[in-house]
Amino acid sequence: KTWTDEEAAAKLASLRPCKDGKLITVRFDSTVGDVLPWSFVPAQLDVKVVPGETALSFFTATNKSDKAITGVATYNVHPPKVGLYFNKIQCFCFEEQRLLPGETVDMPVFFFIDPEIMEDPQLRHVNNVTLSYTFFQTDMDYDDDDEDDDEEEEDDEDDEREGVVMQKVA
C-alpha cells in the first residue's frame, strides 16, 4: 500500500509500536531480471519489528556493465495476506533507478507493519514475512555506440548527393 504525503504524515504521527505486539522477522530477498547486468542485494538479511514500529533497510545495487542502465523494481510480500498490512513509506521501487557504468548505490526502504495485523485471526501464527524485490531493465544508454548513428548520417549524405545529382540530370 502506498499513500499520499498527507495520509502518510497523519498515520506516522499517530503510529506507535504495539505494547503487546509479537516480534515479526522481515526477511529480505532480491533478484534481477535475466538481461539486467546488475548485482542487487539486501544490506542486511532481515530485521525484527513489532507491528506499529517503523524500520529502515537498504539494498545495494551495482551496474556491472559499461553502459548507463535504468531499471525498476517490483516487489511482493509473503505470505500474500500480510501485504494488506505491510506499508512502505519510502521505497526505491516507487521510481526508476538509473545507474552509470560501474556505479554502486544504496537504496532505502522505510516501512512498518500496521498494528491492525494483530486483529486478523488468519495471521496470528505469522512470525516471518518476506519482502522480495526483482529489478528489471527499462532502458540502456547507447550514447557511446555511435557506429549506427554514423552509418545513418553517411546514408543521409549519400541520399542528399544522389538527390543533387538527380536534380542536375532532370
Phi, psi and omega in degrees: 000137175237157186231167169282167180299320181295315179298316181297315181298316180294315181294314181296324180297328182260357185287130177221143175299140179294131181298316181255022183288145177280153178281128179245131177269121176259115179265147182248138181227144181215141175218166175234149176299157185305325185265359182269114182275056177243152162261146185209111186221150174287143178291333175222151184283331180199169176216146178255130181224156171259140177311136182093350179265133177278154178218147178236126177228162181232151172238145181248127178240140177229130175276112183271004183262177177259018178232150172289135183226140176253136178224164176224143181256140169252160181220162168211159181241137178230135359296147186306321183295334178296334178304334177294335185250353182271115186244121176263122180275317177221136181204141177295342181285351180285340185220159174294148179242126179250123179245132176286166179305126177076000184286143175239133178227149172259128184241129185272152165226121182246121190212171169207161173258124184300133179303338179298344177301333182293337182270353183271109183298334180287345184246008181301327182277352185282120177243347182231134178231142176245128174253113183249139175236143170232127178265134177238146177284135176251331173194168179227143180275117180258021185305323183271006176259078187270356183303311181298317180298317180298318180297318179297319179296319179297317178299318179297318179295319178299316179299318180296317179297316179298320179299320179294317180297317181296323181294322182291323182288321185289000000 
